[in-house]
Amino acid sequence: MKQVTLARFACILLAVLGWGSAQALYDDGPGRTVHSYESIAFDFGKDRYALDLAANALALQHEEVDTSGAALLRNRHEFTRPGT
């Protein structure tokens, strides 16, 4: 798995009933700014999610669990405050 670090501003809104949204704005190279808007559906009966909060950081991780109980990392988003 390849992991990159990009300068980013993020706004994450976790909502009720298994739905949420995330918005991000990040620098993806010289002269290229990317706006990302994602709707997130949480399947708590099948998948696993982790939300880690700290004073200067936030991480959201999603794992799919197969029928044998093995977990496969689908994605992980980590955000930290600038200068920390």
Legacy VTK file of the C-alpha trace (Angstrom):
# vtk DataFile Version 3.0
C-alpha trace
ASCII
DATASET POLYDATA
POINTS 84 float
0.000 0.000 0.000
1.289 3.440 -0.924
0.734 6.293 1.488
1.337 9.934 0.639
1.192 13.118 2.679
-0.505 16.160 1.175
-1.178 19.604 2.545
-4.885 19.435 3.281
-7.849 21.110 4.881
-10.588 18.735 5.949
-14.092 19.027 7.269
-15.627 15.770 8.430
-19.232 15.523 9.477
-20.334 12.234 10.967
-24.077 11.903 10.966
-26.624 9.534 12.456
-28.177 6.393 10.996
-25.003 5.103 9.378
-24.370 8.012 6.994
-21.823 10.781 7.009
-19.845 13.078 4.768
-16.295 14.317 4.386
-14.947 17.281 2.469
-11.274 17.926 1.794
-9.238 20.528 -0.033
-5.618 19.675 -0.743
-2.575 20.654 -2.759
-1.806 17.908 -5.293
1.245 19.459 -6.922
2.280 22.729 -8.534
-0.808 24.672 -9.501
-3.195 21.802 -8.793
-5.737 22.074 -5.985
-8.192 19.223 -5.495
-11.637 19.489 -3.905
-12.929 16.168 -2.605
-16.485 15.519 -1.425
-17.435 12.065 -0.229
-20.595 10.565 1.193
-19.908 7.717 3.561
-22.254 4.830 4.327
-21.357 2.804 7.404
-22.222 -0.919 7.412
-21.772 -1.711 11.099
-23.127 -5.239 10.692
-20.343 -6.301 8.326
-17.437 -3.840 8.384
-15.248 -2.317 11.087
-14.546 1.367 11.561
-12.139 3.175 13.844
-12.198 6.869 14.677
-9.140 8.070 16.580
-9.189 11.580 18.011
-6.351 13.530 19.591
-5.768 17.195 20.384
-3.894 17.683 17.104
-5.016 14.764 14.916
-7.932 12.726 13.616
-7.872 9.345 11.847
-10.753 7.414 10.267
-10.162 3.808 9.196
-12.429 1.331 7.366
-11.879 -2.433 7.212
-14.041 -4.962 5.360
-14.470 -8.284 7.147
-14.890 -11.419 5.020
-16.859 -14.551 5.938
-13.812 -16.128 7.634
-13.470 -13.084 9.908
-10.308 -11.751 8.233
-10.128 -7.956 7.950
-9.011 -6.153 4.789
-7.983 -2.513 5.113
-10.073 -0.499 2.619
-8.873 2.991 3.521
-7.429 5.168 6.238
-7.569 8.947 6.347
-5.293 10.791 8.767
-5.471 14.514 9.424
-3.124 16.585 11.579
-3.037 20.281 12.374
-0.331 22.248 10.560
2.790 22.838 12.599
2.372 19.778 14.837
LINES 1 85
84 0 1 2 3 4 5 6 7 8 9 10 11 12 13 14 15 16 17 18 19 20 21 22 23 24 25 26 27 28 29 30 31 32 33 34 35 36 37 38 39 40 41 42 43 44 45 46 47 48 49 50 51 52 53 54 55 56 57 58 59 60 61 62 63 64 65 66 67 68 69 70 71 72 73 74 75 76 77 78 79 80 81 82 83
